[in-house]
Amino acid sequence: MYLLLCKTIFLLFLCITFSDAESQDPLGEFCNKETNISIGGKVSSNINNLLSEFVLKTPSTGFLATTFGKEKDQVYGLAQCRGDVSTQDCSICIEDAAKQIRQRCPNQADARIWYDFCFLRYNNKTFAGEVDTSFGIFYYNVENVTDPKTFNSKLGSLMDDIRAQAVVPKQEGLGKGKTKLSPFVTLYALVQCTRDLSEISCAQCLAISVSNFPTFCDNRKGCRVLYSSCYVRYELYPFFFPLDSDNAGVSKKTMRAVVHP
């Protein structure tokens, strides 16, 4: 991980606040420059058709993995909303993602885009069922906790619990929970795998994600790990539904690190 970190890291100050899905900016995107295609070509047209299908069909179940086209022009895609969000928020997020990914990656056959409430990707090579941690985006709170020993113990236990939830088939890759750090402070956490992964592959992806905590998020008040196959987040304020009342005085200012393969 140290070598990966040294290759390409971009740091960006961001102030992240919780809001509904409307008008949110992406958390990040990946446009594979090694998969350039011509605008207006058959592959590009198939991507547009794939995105239209995502917008139409994903919100009803929160997930869609499909393909469009034939032979060398075939494209494969996956769209998924966070498992706790409403159908309306899912729909808004997928619409935004479908629009933004073409604006940000207009010439690439392999592209991914991350939002708070959803994730979308496509490629001209199949990727279904594969654990993909080749590109990662990491957000971490700029403030440290005051009692690292207690915090990390509680965080470890909570992560173990929700990772175990996520691999239960009926959970569809989602695990979430909270634990009290004190009478006035609560730790919230959520993990999610893409639904194309097997239980073993989901567990593997989440384990890789959590293993990044000491590198990027050691003793931090909040952290997000975004991969193409899974997502992990913890905060000292409520961010998943149903929402608790907010913890007063908790900073939501974060920094971002982007790690390329």
KADA-V120693 format. One line per field, one symbol per residue. psi: psi as a letter, one per 40 degrees, with the letter a starting at -180 (. if undefined). burial: 1 if it has 16 or more other C-alpha atoms within 10 Angstrom, else 0. Layout:
psi = ???
burial = ???
//
This chain:
psi = dddddddhhhhhhihhihaidhfiiidiihhheefiihheidddddddddddddddddddeeihhiihaibeehiiihhhiheeiiddddddddddddddddddgdehdhiihhideiiiiiieiiehehhhfdhihhhiieiiidgdddddddddddddddddddehdeefehhiaiihdidehhhiihihiieeiiddddddddddddeeddddfheieiihhhieeihhiiifiheiiihiiihiehhehiihhhhi.
burial = 000010000000000000001000011011100000100000111111011011101110011110111000111111111111111011111111110111001111111111111111111100010010101111111100100000100110011001101110000111111100000001111111111111101110110011011001111111111111111111111111000000000011111111110
//
